[in-house]
Amino acid sequence: MKKTLIAIVLFCAAMTGARAESVQNSPNLDIIDTPTTNTLLRGMYNFHMRFYEGGGLNTRAWVGFANVFMIGASFDLQNAIGQGNVNGREPKVLAKVRIIEESMAFPAIAFGYEPQTIGLTTFPMGIYAAASKTVMPNVIFSGGINNHNIFTDFVVSDDLGVFAGLIWMPSVDFAFIGEVNDIIQNGRSVNVGIRYAFAPEIRIEFDFKGLTKSTADYTRNLRIDYVNYF
């Protein structure tokens, strides 16, 4: 009986440790404003809050299904912190599906739908196709194309987006991230950031956005992610 109890305790401890480690190694769903092909594992959920310029707050919640598909929702509040009237944007539904897994020769491919605007200066991603590839140990390259405007007349010069970025993870706790958004547009944005796993379930991220602009115009964002299993 005593041996059975010991075995059960050791098994539960091992399972708890494996679950915590898998949460800490949960996939990077995006770089900063641009997506990767990663999706949450089945039964995993992600909730994040992003504090942006002007006291704004963007919240997102994702739920993973079948390891290659996830759905979510997004809600955005302007002037959530500070002064002035609080203005809420209409909540939006989000989705992403990975259709091709990464291999030695080919990148992973995913399609997604993210119609929510983030902050005051970033267009919604809209409908997109993304590709991701591990190009060096702990270095992931991701890029793709998107249509910012999915509800009215499409104009190439305004609505077609091209994006690319890198994630470098020297350890499971740290990630250095950088991206270029809207590469072919006049309003292209260079963004960089640092992502830190403060705890197995919690990541904190600090971003500098719009570095192609003057120092008076680039923005700083703070983001907090919580990820776990049901």
Summary of the structure (lengths in Angstrom):
residues: 230
radius of gyration: 19.0
end to end distance: 31.6
largest distance: 72.8
contacts: 713
relative contact order: 0.17
helix: 13%
strand: 51%
